[in-house]
Amino acid sequence: MHQMTTLTWIEAVGWLASILTDATDAMNTMMPLRILAIASSLCFIV
């Protein structure tokens, strides 16, 4: 049962990383784009 909980958190972080990556496409200025890109990269590392 514990492994299923861990898998759920990993999936949630993966989904968050994907959403942040898609959100970078909507950015018009460089600073928010870089912040979201760094955040999505950190989520993908996890």
C-alpha positions, 0 to 999 in steps of 0.5 A: 500500500505504501508503494501506491502512495509514493507512485501517486506523488510521483505522478502528481509531480510529473503532471505538475512538471508537464503543466509548467512546461506547457505554461512556459509556452504562454509566457510573453516576457523572459523572467516568468518564462525562466522561472517556470522553466526552472520550476518545471525542470526541478519537477522533472528531476524529482 
